[in-house]
Amino acid sequence: MRLLVVPFLGLLPLLCGAGEDCTFDEAHQAMVINSIAARFSGGAPNVPDRMVTWTSVTEGTTTFSYGGCYDLGSVITRSTPLTTPRTQSQVFALARELALRFWSNDIVSARLATETLLAGLDSSTYTVEKTNGRTLFSVLSPSYVELDVEHEYKDGIDRVEIGWQGNF
């Protein structure tokens, strides 16, 4: 059975309710959200939902999510209005850009996720699932329950999403 990062992270606020005894430090997660928002200007932090959103005329909307109570993970999504879908090489280039920007820094400290994802994409050691107009590229690693790039083009919106859920 496959777990998906996106639905998991969407439940972060529910899984990390006030007063719960969480495995992962919620104060640290809030610090990460606020620090990422401050580091990259224009971000609107939403600490209860563990996310930051940026909107740009040229790039569209970028969302960074990070957190978890019993499972720690991160998802970054870029949704851009385009007349045609990105090619696979463009999807991978954007995945690289997002991982390097948001995960490989002193705030998130997810360099291993970045290195593992990029090595898998560069060496073509990933599985591909195509379902309902979405393409999921999954890189297998014992360090991660999920380490993925997802691409979808629908109604003129091109969405690229990268995510990891740690196996620790």
Secondary structure by P-SEA (a helix, b strand, c coil): ccccaaaaaaaccccccccccccccaaaaaaaaaaaaaacccccccccccbbbbbbccccbbbbbbccccccbbbbbbbbbccccccaaaaaaaaaaaaaaccccccccaaaaaaaaaaaaaaccbbbbbcccbbbbbbbbccccccbbbbbbcccbbbbbbbccccc
